Amino acid sequence: MGGWTKDGQHRATHVFEAAAWFRAIKPVCRCGHSATFNPYGIWWRFECRMWDGNLVKACQKFWCVRCGARTGKRVRPVRIELVDPGPDDIALPMPEEREWKRALSRFRA
């Protein structure tokens, strides 16, 4: 899981890794529109729905609201960026603290 960048930083390859390293998920559309999701809430959504959390495959679970309103179709993002969380992030239901701690314990083992 994961990797390292040239400057020694963690590079997440999975939704859980992004949450564990406190990096928000930011899908970016070809039109330039983007949204930022709280890392814990988006991980929990993937976990509850048993979706593959690989960031490459995770692109298929997002779509652009603006392009969708214009075309009537779901337009998938061209990439997912990992950014610092902010106060305007989309907040999804969070896991119970014990669920998060259990997952984090498995990750660190």
N, C-alpha and C positions, 0 to 999 in steps of 0.2 A: 504494500500500500504506500502511496505517496512517493515523494522524491524530494530532491533538493534543487534549488536554483543555483546559478553561478555565484551569487553573493551569499550562499549559505542559508537561505531562508527555506522553510518548508514549502513544498509545492503540492497542494492537494490534488488528488485525482478522483476523489470520491466525496459525495455530499457529507458523509459523516466526518471525514477528515477536515473539511472546511469548518464544520461546527466545532470539532475538537480544538481547532486552532483559531477559533473565533473570527472566521472570515465569512462575510455575507455573500450570498449568491446573487449575481447580477446578470441575467440573460439580456443580450443586446440584439436587437432586430436589425435587418439590413436598412430599414428606414431611419435608424439612429435612435429610436425609442428604446428605453430600458426601464427596468424596475429592479429594486433591490429587496431581497427577502431576508428576514431574520434567520441566522444560521440554525438555531435550535428548532424553530418551528418548521422550517423546510425539511430538515432531517427527519423530524417526527412524521411529517406528511408522507415522505418516501417510505419510512419504516412501517407505518400503519397500513399503507396500501401495497406493501411488498413490491415496490418498484425497484428496479436496478439503480443503485445510487452512483454508478460510474458517471462522472461529469460529462463524458462524450455522449452517453446514452440518455442522460438527464435532459439534454436539449429537447428531446421529443416530448417532454411533459410540460413544456412552456410554450406559449404563443403570444404574439403581439396583439394587444387589445385594439390599438389604433388601426393597424393593417386589417384586422378582423372586421372592424366596423366598416372600413372602406370597401373591402373585397367580399365580405361574407364568408371567408374561409379562414381557417387557422393557419397563420404564417409563423413558422418556427424560427427561433433565434439563430443567428449565424455563429454566435459564440457565447460562452458563459465566462464571465470574469469573477474573480474573487476580490472583494473590496472590504475595507473597514466598515463595520456596522455603524449605522447612524440612526437618529431619532425618527426618520421618515421611512424606515424599512417596513415592508409589508409584514405584519405580525400574524402568523398562523397559530393555531392552538399548540401550546407547548406540552412536552412530555412531563409526566410526574417526575419529581426530582430523583426518586429511586431508580426509575427507568433510565434516566440520563446517566446517573452514576454507575449503574450496572454496565451500560454500553461503553462508557469511558474506561471502566476497569478492564473490560475485555480488550479494548483497543490498546491499552498500555501494556498488557501482558505479553 
